[in-house]
Amino acid sequence: MSRAILSEIKSPEDLKKLSAEEVSSLVEEIRKKIITTVSRNGGHLSSNLGVIELTIALHSVFSSPEDSIVWDVGHQCYTHKLLTGRYDRFDTIRKKGGISGFPRRDESPHDVFGTGHSSTSISSAYGILTARRMRGEKGKVVAVIGDGALTGGMAFEALSHAGQDGRDLIVILNDNKMSISRNTGALSEYLSRLSMRKNYQTLKYHVERFVRAIPFAGEKLYRIISKMKSGLKSFLLNDNFFMDLGFEYVGPLNGHKIGELKKVLADVKKLDHPVVVHVVTKKGCGYSYAENDPALFHGVGPFCTSDGQVEKFDRVSFTEAFSNLMSEEAASRPDIVAVTAAMAKGTGLAPFAHRFPDRFFDVGIAEPHAVTFAAGLSAGGMLPVVAIYSTFMQRAVDQVIHDVALQSLPVVFALDRSGAVPDDGETHQGIYDIALFRSVPGISILAPVSAEEMKLMFKWAFARRAPVIVRYPKTTCPTEIPSFSFPIGEGRGVFAEQEGSDALIVCTGGIYGEVHEAANILARKDSPVDIYNLRFIKPLDEEYFLEITNPYSSIVIVEDGIKTGGIAVYLEELLRSARPGLNVSSMAFPENIFDSGKGGLPGGVGSRQEILAAASLSPEHIAGEVKRLRSLSAGIKSRFPGFFPSGMKI
């Protein structure tokens, strides 16, 4: 029986003591560890299984943290974490109080740059390298970027800068033909052509071997030939994009052959100019279910390892509700088109793409382009629906303002994963969109409570000749009640629960489930509360809002977004101005980055319930705030008996 090796790896330096046979055993140990852990915790499976050998090769050749490795997106860093002293805590990954599913600077010195969004690695790695050279420090800097992330415009900007300056940046291009969904576009086709071109690498290997073997003059002749290398490459690879930008190009290499990778990386480490190492890998490698459906197992919930069955939920999710309504509406409206940024499956647009392939556009990981492309579609007479996660829409704020809103173009934005987002950490929280877009002229922002209300909101958006955002959470839809189906009135919400109480909770749609549970907590204590679902975050019929809230002496406004610049604080100020002395408060995410061990969001991990509890937005917190305001009202009444009319609610 072979010994366990992985548990003995305390740092990357331990890798360099292993034999080839031990490394082979280590690969299988890591694969098993990742599969079993993700099956329990959920997480990114396909991407991590695809880079096990590449990660081992990198840490075998380079000396982290003296040599820095920057992982683009970072969702493929599980092997890196296992090899850099975090084996003992790996079972806690993506759990409250555990390690993050992404690189974090405060978690390990081996995580040189925190990541979570795409296409940032080359820029940050080149910044680190430049700073080191300016300070007279040695050490190599490596950026590992996937072919999917390379579609992001920021990656091209960084390549242009780094290639022009000529410092010794190493870029590992992990080519697996995938981002989250299968890659599309000219870049993917271009890399496929490069993958077929092995003539240069084969010739280079044989020429170098022959020249170095010549007695006495071999090394000198080799140096001369090396200077002629650029001309040779231009002859054999006359359309190599990376070379045109000033990079040496090496590859393509088999990303699952550690020996081959180590030899090439050792040579690359000696270069004094920028280089792109093109590595071809397979997502999900070694686990057949992930290999066969890498998109499903990209970011996956708990699953059964023996049959690959992913945990299912009985109720429809908001994403599924959006998916259903898009196909239904498009069937009767030929002008509806769908645009997404490498997330056809994640946003629920895969069925639409299958049914209406000519009206579906996946632009790759390029959110700014997605928005402006949609603006062009709209200007050309189509009705585009842009489906992007809330956290990724942050990357296209300028395009929403400049290209859509200022021209008042009818573009509908479907912001999935708004509010609290479980498991993926602080980089993926959808809590900023309300504050970011409330100030944009002419844009409407709606937040549905249920699947039926979502359908009504999109119908309203499709009929409006102006930009509209519909934001919704990553959770299941609640059971339908009649008020969810009431017609949409611009700027007005509806009462989800109305018992004639003296206290009212006003909420945005994404946090209705927690508000409803808070109302249940209060009802069980014979302290009922009414609930008003805003529906509209913008525009807001302020006169109507003040009218319907007038009977209440205690009002709590709950928002699943950042407090600063949000709707909750705005409504609190509106009520205070109209009714001085009213007991009113706002509840939303506080303005700070939550880190593990600091009393906030668990450092990039945790369930939706844990995240909301950490932000003081759990049902218990909401119910407690209603109770607090009521006690203030009761205190005022006891101090001033006879002052209030007998029919006044207080």
N, C-alpha and C positions, 0 to 999 in steps of 0.2 A: 504493500500500500504506500503510495507516494505521500510525502509530507505536505502539510499545508504551507504555502509560501506567502500568500497575500497578507496574512496576519503578522508576518515578520517584517514586512516592508514599513519602515518608520519614516523614510525620506527617499527621494529619488536616487540618492547615492547608493542605496541598497540594491538597486536594479543592476548596477554595474558589476556586482559580484556574482551574478547568476549565470549559469551555463545556458546554452541554447535550449536544452531540454527543459530546464527549470522555467525559462521564459515561456515556453510553449504551455507548460502546466499552469503558469500564472495567468495566461490569457483565458484559459477555461475557468479558472477560479473567479476571475473578475467578471466574466460573462454571467456565471451562475449567481454571483453576489448581486449584480445589477438587476437581473431578471427577478429574483426572489424579493428584493427590496422594493422594486417598483410595483410588483404585483400586490404588495401590501399597502404601500404608501401612495401609489399613483406617481406619475412623473413622466419624464421624457425618456422613452425607451429606445426607439429606432435610432435616433441620432447618436446616443451613447454607445450602443452596440457596434455602430459603424466605425468608431474611432479608437477602439481598444488598442489595436496594434500600433496605430499612428501615435497615440499618446505614450505608449511604452517606448517607442523608438525616440520620440522627442526627449523624454526624460532620461533616456540612456545616453544620448549624445550631448545634450545641453545640461547645465548645472544650475537648476532653479534653487533659490531665487536670484543668484548672481546673474544668471541668464534669465530674462523675463519672457514668459509665454502669455500672450493675450488671446483669450478665446472669444471669437465673435459670437454674439448672442449669449453664449455661455451655457446653453442647454445641453451641451455635449461634454461637460466637465466632470462627469461622475468618476471616470477612470483617473483623471487628474487628481481628484479629491482622495481617492483610495490610495494613491501613490505618494501623497504629500502629508501623511500623518493623521488622516481622518478616518481610518478604517474603523476604529473603536466607536466612532459616533455615526457611522454611515447609516445605520438602521434608523436614525432620527431624521434623515433628510426630508425636508419639506413639512416637518411636523413642528408644532409649537415648542419653542425652546431648543429645537434641533438645528442642524446645519442647513444652509440654504441650497436650493437646487441650482443656483447660479454662483459664479465667482463673487466673492465679497472681500474687499480689502481688509476689513476688520476681523475676518475669520481666519486668515492665514497669510503669512508673508509670500506664499507661493501664488496667491491671487493678487497679481500686481495691479489689476484694473477691474473695477466692478462693471459687470455687463448684464444685460437682460433684453435689450433691444438690438436690432440687427444693424449690420454694416458699419460699426464703429471701430472695429479692431485695428484697421490699418492706420487710421488717424491717431488713435490713442497710442498705439505702439510706436509710431514714428515720432510722436511728441516725447515719449519716454526716452527713445534712443537719442533724439536731439539734445534733450536735457542732460543725459549722461555724457555725451561727447563734449558739450559745453563746459561741464564740470570736470572734465579730464578723467572720467570713469570708464572702465572697460566693461565687458559683458555684452553678450548678444541680446537682441530683442526680436522675438518671433511673433508674428500675427497669424493666427489660424482662422481662416475664413472659408465658409462654404460657398459653393457656386450659387446657391440661392441668395445668400447675403450679398454676393457680388453684384446682384442686380440693383442694389440700392445706390443712388447717385452719390452719396457721401463716400462710398468705397472708391469710386472713380476719381473723385476730387482728391482723395488721399494718394492714390496711385500716381496721379499727375504730379503732385507736389513732391512725393518721395523720389520718384524717378528723375525729376529735374534736379533735385539737390544732390543725389548720388551717394547718400550715406548707406551703410551696410545693413539695411533692413532686410529681414527674411520674412517672406510671405508664403505661408503654406496654403495652397488652394485645395481645399477638400472637396473634390468633385464627386458627388453622389447622385447627380441628376435630380435632386430634390431640394426644396426648402421645407415647407410643411406639406403643401400639395406638390405635385410633380411640376418641375420647372418648365416654363414656357419662354418663347421669345428667341431673338437672334443670338443672344449671348450663350444660351444653352446649346444651340446648334453649333456655335463657334467652338465651344469647348469640346463638343463631341468630335469635331473635325481634328482638333489638336490631339485628342485621345487616339486617333487613328495614325498619327504621324510619329512613328517610332524610328524612322530612318535616321534622323539626326542623332538621337541618343545612341543608337546602335553604332553608327559610324564614329561618333565621339569616343565611345568606350574602346573600340578596336584601335583607333589612331593613337590615343593616349597610351594604351598598353604597349603598342609597337614602339613608339618613340622613346618611352622611358627605358625600354630594354636595350637601346643602342649603347654600346660601351663608351664611356668617357663623355661623349657629347649629348647623351640622352636628355639630361635635365635642361641643358642650355637650349637645345633644339625645341624642347617642350615649351619653354617660356616664350620662344619666338612664335611658335604655332599658336600659343594661347592668345597672343596679341592679334593674330589673324582670325580669331574665333568669330568675331562679330560678322566679318564678311562671309565666313562659311555658313553661319546661321541665316544670314540674309538670303543666301543662295538656296538653302534647303527649306527655310521657313519664312518665305518672303512676305507673309501677311500676319506675322506674330504680333498681336496687339501689345503684349507686355514688353517685348523688346523695343517696340516703337516708343514706348513711354520711358525707356532707359533701364529696364530691368533685364538681368540675366534670366533666361527661362530654362528650367530643368523639368523634364517629365515627358509624358505622363508616367507615373510610377504606380505599381500595385500597392495600394494602401494597406493590404493585409499580409504583406511579406516583410516582417520586421528586419530580417537581415539585410535585404535590399535597401530598405528605408534608412537603416543606420549607416550604411556605407555612403549613401548619397548625402545624408545630412552632415556627416563628418566632413565631407569635402566642401559642402556649402558653408559650413561654419568658418572656414578659412578665408572666404571671400571678403573683399573690402569694399564691395559695391552692392546695390540692391539686387535681390533675386526672388523670383517666384518659383516655388517648387510645386508642381502640379501632381496631386495625388488622387488616384481614383479609388473610392471606397464604396461599400454597399451598405445602405441603411438597414438596420435590423440584423446585421450579419450574425449568423450562428443560432438564431431563434426563428424557426420557419414562419411562425405566424406574423412576426414583425417584418420579415423579409417580404412576405407575400402582400402585406398591407401596411407599408411603412407610414402612410398618412394617418391611419387609425391609431397606430402605436407611437405616433410622434409625441403627443402629450396625452397620456391615457390615465384613466382612473384605475382603481384596484381591479385586478383581473385574475382569472384562474390560470396558472402556469401550464397545466396539462393540456388544456384545450383552447387557450387564448380568449376565452369568453370574458368580455368586459362587463363590469357591474352595470345593471340597467335600473332605470327609475320608472315607476308606474305613471307618474304625471308628466305631461308635456313640458319641456323647457321653453324659455322665451326664444332661444335660438331655433328650436323646432317650430314654434308658432310663426316666427318670421319666415322660415323656409316654406311653410305651407301657404302662407298668404301671398308670398311672391309668385309662386307657381299659379295660384288661383287668379290673381290679378293680371298677370302677364298673358293668361289665356284669352282674356277679353280686351286687352290693351296692347296692341302691337308696338306702341311707342316706348314701352317700358324695357329698359336694358339694365343689366346688373354689372357692377364693377367691384372687384376686390383686389387685395394686395397679397397674393400667395396664400389665401385662406378660404378657398372655396368650401372645404369641408368644415372648418372651424366656425365659419359664419352661417352655415346652413345653406349655402348656395349651390352645393353639388347637384341636388335634384333639378334646380333651375338650369344649370349648365347642361345637364343630360337632356332635358326636355327642349331647351331653347339655345342650342349651341351657338347660333349666329348672333345671339343677343347677350352673350355672356363674355366678359373680358377679365381675365386674370393678368394683371400687369406685372406680377412679380413683387418682390419686397421693395416697393417704390410708392409709398403713400402720397408724397407730394404730387407725383405724376398722376396717380389715380384720381386725385381731386381735380386737377387742372384738365386732365383728359375728359373727366365727366362734365366739366364746365364747357368744354368744346362740344361734347355730345349734345348738351342742352342747347347751346347756341345754334346747333345744327338741326334742332327740332325734335330730338328724342327726350325721353324722361328718364334720366339715369338715377339708379339707386346705388349708392356707394356703401358697401358693408365693410366696416373696419372696426377692430376692437378700440374701445375708448382710449386705452393707454397708447396705442399706436397713432391715433388721430392727433396726438400732441405734435407729431412730426410734420403735420400739414396745416398748421394754424395760418401761416401766411397765405397759403393757397385758398383756404376757405374765405379769408377776408378779401384778398386782392382779386382772385379770379372768379369767385362765385358771388359773394355777398355784395361787393361794390357794383356788380352788374345786375344784381337781383335776378340771377339765373335760377330757374326751378330745378334744383338738385336736391335729392332726398338722401340724407345720411342716416344709415342704420348703425348706431353705436352699441355694439355688443360688449359684454363684460364691463358695463358701467357700474360704478359703486364698488363695493367690496368684492375682491376677486380671490378665491381660495387658493392656497398652496404655492402660487408662483412668486409671491414676494412683493417687495416694495416697488420693483420696477414694472409690475403689471397691474397695479391698482388703478381702477378707472374712476378716480375721485376728483379729477381736475377739469373735466370737460365743461361742467356748468360754469365754473368761474372763468374758464378760458373763452367761452363762446357767448356768454350772456351779454357782453358789451358789443358784440358784432352787430352793426346796423342791419336791420331788415331780416334777420334770421329768426325763425321760430324754433323753440325747443320744447318737446313733449316727452312725458315719461309715463308709459302705460303700467297699469297694475296687473293686468291679466292678458291672456291670449285674445279674448274678444275685444278688449279695449285697444290692444295693439292693432288689430285689424281695422278698427274704426279710425285710429290715428293715421295709419298709412293711407287709407282712403281719403282722409282730409288733406293729407300732405300731397297726394297725387293731384288733387283738384286745385291746389294753391299754386299760383304762378310766382313763386319765390322760394328761396332755400329753406329747408326744414330739417331739423335734427330730431330723430326719435331715439332715445337712449333707454337701454334696458339691461338688467343684471344677468349674471351667470348663475341662474337658479331655476327651479321649477315654478310654473305658474300656479297661483292659488285657485281654489274652487271658484267658479263663476257665481256671482250674485247679480240681481237685476240692475243695480246702479252701474255696473261695469259696462253695460250695453246701452246706457243712455246716450242720445245723440251728442256729438261734439259741439260745444259752444265755445267760440274762440275766446281764449283768455280765462275761461271758467272751468272749475272742477266740479266734483260731485261728492255728496256724502256717501261714504262707504258704510258707515254705521251712524245712526242717529236715534238716540234714546231720550232726548230731552235733558241731557246732562248739563251741569254747570261748567264742565271742563271739556276742552276740545283739543284733539291732536291733529295738526295739519302735516301732511307728509308728501314727499315725492314718491312716485310709483314704485321705484326699485326697493324701497324699504318698507313697503306696506305690510309684508309678512311679519316683520318684527313689531310693527305698530299694532297690528291686529292681535298678536300674542300679548303685547302689553295691555291692551284693552281687556283681554281675557283674564289676565292676572288681577286687574283692578275690579272686574266684575265679580270674580270669586270672593272679593273682600267687600262686596256690596258698595262699590264705589265706581259705577259705570262712567264711561267717557265716550264722547262722540268722535268720529274720525272723518276728516275731510281730505279727499285725494285731490291734489292740485291739478293734475293732468297737464296743465300748461306751466312751464317754468318761465317761458317768454313766448308771446306777450302775456301780460297779466291784466285782467279787468280789475283794477284796484278798487273802484267804487263798489263793485259787486262783492269783492272779497271782504271789504270793511262791513258791508251790510250783513253778510251771512255770519260773520264772526262777532257781530255786535252783542248777541245775547249771552256770550260766554265771559265769565270772570277770570278764568284760568286757561291760557292757551300755550301749548307746546308745539313748536314747529320743528320737524325732523327731516333732515336731508341726507341722502347718501352721497355726499360730495364734500369737498373741502370747505371749511367754514368761511374763510376769508374770500370775499367776492362771490359767495354763494347766494342762493335764493332765501335760505332760512334767516340769515342775518338781515337781509333786505326787508323781509316781511315783518320781522321783529321791530325794526326801526319804523316801518310804516304804521304798525299798530300803536307803538308808543307815541308817535307823533299825533295820531288821531284820537287816542284815548290815554292821556297821561294818567299814570297811576295803575294802569292795567297790569295784572300779573301775567307776564308773557316771557318766554325764553326760547332760544334756538339751540338745537342740537345738531352737530355735524362733525366731520372729521377735523380734528385740531390741526393747526398749521405747523407740523413738524414731521421729520422723517422718523418713522418708528423703527427702532432697532431692538434686537433680542436683548433681554436683560436690562432694558432701560424703561420698562413699564409701558411700552407701547405695542405696536404690532409685532408679533413674533418675527424675528429678523428674516423676513422674506418667506415665512412659512405660516401655516395655520389654516384651519377651516374658516368658512364664512362666519360661523358663529363666534369663533375665537377672535377673528379680526374685529368684528363689531363690538365684542365685549371689551377688547383692548382699547377701542376708540370711544368707550362709554356710550355705545349705541345699541346695546342688547335690549331685548324686551324688558328685562329687569331694570335697566338704567332708565328707559323711557317711562315705565310705570312709576319709578321712584321720583322722576322729575315732576310728573303730574301730581303725585302726592305732596311733594314739597311746595308747589305753587298753591295747591288747595289749602295747605296749612297756613300759608301766608294770608290767604283770603279769610280763613277762619279767625286768624289772629287780629286782623283789621276789624272784623265785625264785632269781636268780643271787646275790643278797646273803644269802639264807638257804637254802643247799642242805641237803637232808635234812629240812627242816621240814615240807614238804608231802607227804601220802601219795601213793604212786605213781599211784593211780588218779584223783587230783583234777585237774580241768581248770584249768590256769593257764598 
